[in-house]
Amino acid sequence: MSLVWKLMRRHISLGQLAGFFFANLCGMVIVLLSIQFYQDVAPVFTEGDSFMKKDYLIVSKKVSTLGSFVGKSSTFSQTDITEIKEQPFTKGVGVFTPSQFKVSAGVGMEQVGLKMSTAMFFESVPDKYVDVNLDEWHFEPGQETVPIIIPRNYLNLYNFGFAQSRSLPQLSEGVMNLINLEVRISGGGRQNTYKGKIAGFSNRLNTILVPESFMTWANANYTDNGSLREPSRLIVEVNNPTDDRIARFFRERGYETEGDKLDAGKTTWFLKVIVGIVLAVGLLISVLSFYILMLSIYLLLQKNTTKLENLLLIGYGPNRVALPYQLLTIGLNVLVLVLAVGVVLYVRTLYIDMIEQMFPALGGGNYGWMIAVGVLIFVAVSVFNVLAVRKKVASIWMHKG
């Protein structure tokens, strides 16, 4: 095989191979860095108060003065819900289930002498629409603790309005875990007291939420007839918030959306497009660089065609002749993979501290997916290179034969 190595080295252009190598390295780094970055910030996309989770709209019917006097309903019938589900821009529809029993809550924190009590209400939505961690978001009949999610703006109103006017201490989200919440529920001739536990704070849902399992159980046990009311609000998941059919449909039906969800959804959609473009560019660079490397090896084979034919004629087998070229491509691919992983891990140390400061509860992703994708690309490209070189050498052998 030393003879084949000597023959191959005579026509190798180090400048060309270096160019192909760095092109491969850039493409691999972009792909692996995109994957690793996504893994590190995955909870921002999929958990908690995610600004880039799915695109949801909170929809309600307009309440008019005339409608109030004539008793026009502002709730959604099953026909209304079905019509929204059938729209081409809709991915899913969730229903706000209101409580049909009386609720009052007392909140106190003995450390600072704070104690308040008020009448309140509960609502629930399907769990997949809740924008906080769901680890503690469950309820079983007989359980004495009820998880509760409150809007984050409620806490802000207390901190920057009520607390300042009454000279009370401001409360962080962490301190809220120290607060004792006593929830009294009555209805249907029954009355019970439960311990409320604040499970999180929502940016998306402007209501006081309890698990859907608790709401179903409580409505059945604390009402006389157990009948369900029609919902007055819906949460609608849409495919593309920039679709102008959404605003047109809601306007024609007299529906309203809370806040500026359509504008925020457009921003989210554009951010997702940018992430997708970056990943696509990395894949394109990788594919082109791998293809150029293959052309380089083919060029070496073409330059040595006559000498390779002579080697085959004097007894060298096609596999033996092809081996040096195959080892060259595999060696370059291994070096690209190792350096790309090293570069990604180094770059990760530069941005991970900033991410953890912005999202303290986020926690970084692991390296498993990034390395697995890198190895998968290496194996796929190496197998393709080995087979292509073998086919080229076999064609030389068959042509000579």
C-alpha positions as CSV (number, residue, x, y, z in Angstrom):
1,M,0.0,0.0,0.0
2,S,3.1,2.3,0.4
3,L,3.4,2.4,-3.4
4,V,-0.2,3.7,-3.7
5,W,0.4,6.3,-0.9
6,K,3.5,7.6,-2.8
7,L,1.6,7.8,-6.0
8,M,-1.4,9.7,-4.4
9,R,0.9,12.2,-2.5
10,R,2.4,13.4,-5.8
11,H,-0.9,14.9,-7.0
12,I,-2.3,16.2,-3.7
13,S,-2.8,19.9,-3.5
14,L,-2.5,20.9,0.2
15,G,-4.1,24.3,-0.6
16,Q,-7.2,22.7,-2.1
17,L,-7.5,20.2,0.7
18,A,-7.1,22.9,3.3
19,G,-9.8,25.0,1.6
20,F,-12.2,22.0,1.5
21,F,-11.3,21.2,5.1
22,F,-12.2,24.6,6.4
23,A,-15.4,24.7,4.4
24,N,-16.4,21.4,5.9
25,L,-15.5,22.7,9.4
26,C,-17.5,25.9,9.0
27,G,-20.6,24.0,7.8
28,M,-20.3,21.4,10.6
29,V,-19.8,24.1,13.3
30,I,-22.9,26.0,12.1
31,V,-25.0,22.9,12.2
32,L,-23.8,21.6,15.6
33,L,-23.8,25.1,17.2
34,S,-27.4,25.6,16.1
35,I,-28.4,22.3,17.6
36,Q,-26.5,22.9,20.8
37,F,-27.9,26.5,21.2
38,Y,-31.4,25.2,20.7
39,Q,-30.8,22.5,23.4
40,D,-29.5,25.1,25.8
41,V,-32.5,27.3,25.4
42,A,-35.1,24.6,24.7
43,P,-37.1,25.5,27.9
44,V,-37.5,29.0,26.6
45,F,-39.3,27.5,23.6
46,T,-41.2,24.7,25.2
47,E,-41.6,25.3,29.0
48,G,-42.5,28.0,31.5
49,D,-43.4,31.5,30.4
50,S,-42.0,31.0,27.0
51,F,-42.0,34.0,24.7
52,M,-41.4,31.7,21.7
53,K,-43.7,28.8,22.6
54,K,-46.7,28.3,20.4
55,D,-48.9,31.2,19.1
56,Y,-52.0,31.5,21.2
57,L,-54.8,34.0,21.1
58,I,-57.3,34.6,23.9
59,V,-60.7,35.2,22.2
60,S,-63.9,36.6,23.7
61,K,-67.1,38.1,22.3
62,K,-67.7,41.8,22.4
63,V,-70.0,43.0,25.2
64,S,-72.3,45.7,23.9
65,T,-74.6,48.0,25.8
66,L,-77.6,46.9,23.8
67,G,-76.7,43.3,24.1
68,S,-76.6,43.7,27.9
69,F,-80.1,45.1,28.0
70,V,-81.7,42.5,25.8
71,G,-79.9,39.6,27.5
72,K,-77.7,38.7,24.5
73,S,-75.2,36.0,25.5
74,S,-71.5,36.6,25.4
75,T,-70.6,32.9,25.7
76,F,-69.4,30.6,22.9
77,S,-71.8,27.8,21.8
78,Q,-70.5,24.5,20.6
79,T,-71.3,25.6,17.1
80,D,-69.1,28.7,17.5
81,I,-66.2,26.5,18.8
82,T,-66.6,24.0,16.0
83,E,-66.5,26.9,13.4
84,I,-63.3,28.2,14.9
85,K,-61.7,24.8,14.9
86,E,-62.5,24.3,11.2
87,Q,-60.7,27.5,10.1
88,P,-57.5,26.9,8.1
89,F,-55.4,29.0,10.4
90,T,-56.4,27.1,13.5
91,K,-54.3,24.3,15.1
92,G,-56.3,23.8,18.2
93,V,-58.9,25.4,20.5
94,G,-59.0,25.3,24.3
95,V,-61.9,26.2,26.5
96,F,-61.8,28.3,29.7
97,T,-63.9,26.4,32.2
98,P,-65.3,28.8,34.9
99,S,-66.0,27.8,38.5
100,Q,-69.7,27.3,39.4
101,F,-69.1,27.6,43.1
102,K,-68.2,30.4,45.5
103,V,-64.5,30.9,46.2
104,S,-62.8,33.1,48.8
105,A,-59.2,33.2,49.8
106,G,-57.2,34.5,52.7
107,V,-53.5,35.1,52.3
108,G,-51.0,35.7,55.0
109,M,-47.3,35.9,55.7
110,E,-46.7,36.0,59.4
111,Q,-43.1,37.1,59.0
112,V,-44.1,40.6,57.9
113,G,-47.6,40.7,59.5
114,L,-49.4,40.6,56.2
115,K,-53.0,39.2,56.1
116,M,-55.7,39.8,53.5
117,S,-58.9,38.1,52.5
118,T,-61.1,38.4,49.4
119,A,-63.7,36.8,47.3
120,M,-62.3,35.5,44.0
121,F,-62.9,33.1,41.1
122,F,-61.2,30.2,39.4
123,E,-60.9,29.1,35.8
124,S,-59.1,26.2,34.1
125,V,-57.8,25.4,30.7
126,P,-56.4,22.2,29.2
127,D,-53.0,21.5,30.6
128,K,-51.2,21.9,27.2
129,Y,-52.1,25.6,27.2
130,V,-50.6,26.3,30.6
131,D,-47.4,28.3,30.3
132,V,-45.6,27.3,33.5
133,N,-43.8,24.1,34.6
134,L,-46.3,21.3,35.0
135,D,-44.4,19.1,37.5
136,E,-46.7,20.2,40.3
137,W,-49.8,20.9,38.2
138,H,-52.1,18.1,39.2
139,F,-54.9,17.3,41.6
140,E,-56.4,14.1,42.9
141,P,-59.8,13.9,44.8
142,G,-59.0,13.9,48.5
143,Q,-55.9,16.0,48.1
144,E,-55.8,19.0,50.5
145,T,-53.5,21.2,48.4
146,V,-54.7,23.0,45.2
147,P,-52.1,24.3,42.8
148,I,-52.9,27.8,41.6
149,I,-51.4,30.0,38.9
150,I,-51.9,33.7,39.0
151,P,-51.1,36.3,36.3
152,R,-47.7,37.9,36.7
153,N,-49.3,41.4,36.3
154,Y,-51.3,40.7,39.5
155,L,-48.0,40.5,41.4
156,N,-46.7,43.6,39.7
157,L,-49.9,45.5,40.7
158,Y,-49.3,44.5,44.3
159,N,-45.6,45.4,44.3
160,F,-45.8,48.7,42.4
161,G,-49.3,49.9,43.5
162,F,-50.8,48.4,46.6
163,A,-47.6,47.7,48.5
164,Q,-46.2,51.2,47.9
165,S,-49.4,52.9,48.9
166,R,-49.7,50.9,52.2
167,S,-45.9,50.9,53.0
168,L,-45.9,47.1,52.7
169,P,-42.9,45.1,51.5
170,Q,-42.6,44.1,47.9
171,L,-42.6,40.4,47.1
172,S,-40.6,38.5,44.6
173,E,-41.8,35.3,43.0
174,G,-39.5,33.3,45.2
175,V,-40.9,34.9,48.4
176,M,-44.4,34.0,47.2
177,N,-43.7,30.4,48.1
178,L,-43.6,31.5,51.8
179,I,-47.2,32.8,51.6
180,N,-50.0,30.7,53.2
181,L,-53.1,30.7,51.0
182,E,-56.3,29.5,52.6
183,V,-59.0,28.7,50.0
184,R,-62.6,28.3,51.1
185,I,-65.0,26.7,48.6
186,S,-68.8,26.6,49.1
187,G,-71.8,25.5,47.0
188,G,-74.3,22.8,46.7
189,G,-74.8,22.7,50.4
190,R,-71.1,22.0,51.0
191,Q,-68.2,24.0,52.3
192,N,-64.6,23.0,52.6
193,T,-61.2,24.7,53.1
194,Y,-58.1,23.8,51.1
195,K,-54.5,24.9,51.1
196,G,-53.6,26.9,48.0
197,K,-50.1,26.6,46.6
198,I,-48.9,29.1,44.0
199,A,-47.4,26.9,41.3
200,G,-46.3,29.8,39.0
201,F,-47.0,33.0,37.3
202,S,-48.5,33.3,33.8
203,N,-47.7,35.9,31.2
204,R,-50.2,34.5,28.7
205,L,-53.4,33.9,30.8
206,N,-54.9,36.8,32.6
207,T,-56.9,34.8,35.1
208,I,-56.6,32.7,38.2
209,L,-56.0,29.1,37.1
210,V,-56.5,25.8,38.8
211,P,-55.9,22.4,37.2
212,E,-58.6,21.2,34.9
213,S,-58.9,18.0,36.9
214,F,-59.7,20.0,40.1
215,M,-62.2,22.2,38.2
216,T,-64.1,19.2,36.8
217,W,-64.2,17.5,40.2
218,A,-65.2,20.7,42.1
219,N,-67.9,21.7,39.7
220,A,-69.4,18.3,40.0
221,N,-69.3,18.3,43.9
222,Y,-70.1,21.9,44.7
223,T,-73.1,22.6,42.5
224,D,-76.6,21.3,42.8
225,N,-77.2,20.1,39.2
226,G,-73.6,19.7,38.0
227,S,-74.5,21.3,34.6
228,L,-71.7,23.1,32.7
229,R,-71.9,26.6,31.6
230,E,-70.9,27.7,28.1
231,P,-67.4,29.2,28.1
232,S,-67.0,33.0,27.7
233,R,-63.4,32.8,26.5
234,L,-61.4,30.5,24.3
235,I,-57.7,30.0,23.8
236,V,-56.9,29.5,20.1
237,E,-53.6,28.1,18.8
238,V,-52.9,29.4,15.3
239,N,-50.5,28.2,12.6
240,N,-49.2,31.6,11.5
241,P,-50.1,34.8,13.4
242,T,-49.3,36.9,10.3
243,D,-52.2,35.3,8.5
244,D,-54.6,38.2,7.7
245,R,-57.5,35.8,7.7
246,I,-57.4,35.6,11.5
247,A,-58.1,39.3,12.1
248,R,-60.7,39.3,9.3
249,F,-62.6,36.3,10.7
250,F,-62.6,37.7,14.3
251,R,-63.8,41.1,13.1
252,E,-66.7,39.6,11.0
253,R,-67.8,37.4,14.0
254,G,-67.5,40.2,16.5
255,Y,-64.7,38.5,18.5
256,E,-62.0,40.3,20.4
257,T,-58.5,39.2,21.3
258,E,-56.7,40.2,24.5
259,G,-53.8,42.6,24.4
260,D,-51.5,42.7,21.3
261,K,-51.2,39.0,20.8
262,L,-51.4,39.2,17.0
263,D,-48.4,41.6,16.9
264,A,-46.4,39.5,19.4
265,G,-47.2,36.4,17.4
266,K,-45.8,38.0,14.3
267,T,-42.5,38.7,16.1
268,T,-42.3,35.1,17.4
269,W,-43.0,33.8,13.9
270,F,-40.2,35.9,12.4
271,L,-37.7,34.8,15.1
272,K,-38.5,31.1,14.3
273,V,-38.0,31.8,10.6
274,I,-34.5,33.3,11.4
275,V,-33.5,30.3,13.4
276,G,-34.6,28.0,10.6
277,I,-32.7,30.0,8.0
278,V,-29.5,29.8,10.1
279,L,-29.8,26.1,10.4
280,A,-30.6,25.7,6.7
281,V,-27.5,27.7,5.7
282,G,-25.3,25.5,7.9
283,L,-26.7,22.4,6.3
284,L,-26.2,23.8,2.8
285,I,-22.6,24.8,3.5
286,S,-22.0,21.3,4.9
287,V,-23.5,19.5,1.9
288,L,-21.6,21.7,-0.6
289,S,-18.3,21.3,1.2
290,F,-18.7,17.5,1.5
291,Y,-19.6,17.4,-2.2
292,I,-16.5,19.5,-3.1
293,L,-14.3,17.2,-1.0
294,M,-15.7,14.3,-3.0
295,L,-14.8,16.1,-6.2
296,S,-11.3,16.6,-5.0
297,I,-10.9,12.9,-4.4
298,Y,-12.3,12.1,-7.8
299,L,-9.8,14.6,-9.3
300,L,-6.9,12.7,-7.6
301,L,-8.2,9.4,-9.0
302,Q,-8.6,10.9,-12.4
303,K,-5.0,12.3,-12.4
304,N,-3.7,8.8,-11.4
305,T,-6.0,6.8,-13.7
306,T,-3.2,5.4,-15.9
307,K,-1.0,4.5,-12.9
308,L,-3.9,3.0,-11.1
309,E,-4.7,0.8,-14.1
310,N,-1.1,-0.4,-14.1
311,L,-1.3,-1.2,-10.3
312,L,-4.5,-3.2,-11.0
313,L,-2.8,-5.1,-13.8
314,I,0.2,-6.1,-11.8
315,G,-2.0,-7.7,-9.1
316,Y,-3.3,-5.0,-6.7
317,G,-6.9,-5.5,-5.9
318,P,-9.5,-2.7,-6.4
319,N,-10.1,-2.6,-2.6
320,R,-6.4,-2.2,-1.9
321,V,-6.0,0.5,-4.4
322,A,-9.1,2.4,-3.1
323,L,-8.1,2.1,0.6
324,P,-5.7,5.1,0.8
325,Y,-8.2,7.4,-0.8
326,Q,-10.9,6.1,1.6
327,L,-8.7,6.6,4.6
328,L,-7.9,10.2,3.5
329,T,-11.6,11.1,3.3
330,I,-12.4,9.4,6.6
331,G,-9.4,11.1,8.3
332,L,-10.5,14.5,7.1
333,N,-14.1,13.9,8.3
334,V,-12.9,12.7,11.7
335,L,-10.7,15.8,12.1
336,V,-13.6,18.0,11.1
337,L,-16.0,16.4,13.6
338,V,-13.5,16.6,16.5
339,L,-12.6,20.3,15.8
340,A,-16.3,21.2,15.2
341,V,-17.3,19.7,18.6
342,G,-14.4,21.5,20.3
343,V,-15.3,24.9,18.7
344,V,-19.0,24.4,19.7
345,L,-18.1,23.6,23.3
346,Y,-15.8,26.7,23.5
347,V,-18.5,29.0,22.0
348,R,-21.0,27.6,24.4
349,T,-18.9,28.8,27.4
350,L,-19.1,32.3,26.0
351,Y,-22.9,32.5,25.8
352,I,-24.1,30.1,28.5
353,D,-23.5,32.5,31.4
354,M,-25.5,35.2,29.7
355,I,-28.4,32.8,29.2
356,E,-28.4,31.6,32.8
357,Q,-28.5,35.3,33.9
358,M,-31.5,36.0,31.7
359,F,-33.3,32.8,32.7
360,P,-32.0,31.6,36.1
361,A,-34.4,28.6,36.2
362,L,-33.5,27.6,32.7
363,G,-30.6,25.2,33.2
364,G,-28.5,24.3,30.2
365,G,-29.1,21.5,27.8
366,N,-26.8,18.5,27.5
367,Y,-24.4,17.7,24.7
368,G,-26.0,14.4,23.7
369,W,-28.0,15.6,20.7
370,M,-25.2,17.8,19.3
371,I,-22.7,15.0,19.4
372,A,-25.2,12.4,18.1
373,V,-26.0,14.6,15.1
374,G,-22.3,15.2,14.5
375,V,-21.5,11.5,14.5
376,L,-24.5,10.8,12.3
377,I,-23.3,13.3,9.7
378,F,-19.8,11.9,9.9
379,V,-21.0,8.3,9.4
380,A,-23.3,9.2,6.6
381,V,-20.7,11.3,4.7
382,S,-17.9,8.7,5.3
383,V,-20.0,5.8,4.1
384,F,-20.9,7.8,1.0
385,N,-17.3,8.7,0.4
386,V,-16.1,5.1,0.8
387,L,-18.7,3.8,-1.5
388,A,-18.1,6.5,-4.1
389,V,-14.3,5.9,-4.1
390,R,-14.8,2.1,-4.4
391,K,-17.2,2.6,-7.3
392,K,-14.7,4.9,-9.1
393,V,-11.8,2.5,-8.7
394,A,-14.1,-0.4,-9.8
395,S,-15.1,1.5,-12.9
396,I,-11.3,2.0,-13.8
397,W,-10.8,-1.8,-13.3
398,M,-13.8,-2.7,-15.4
399,H,-12.8,-0.3,-18.1
400,K,-9.3,-1.7,-18.3
401,G,-10.7,-5.2,-18.2
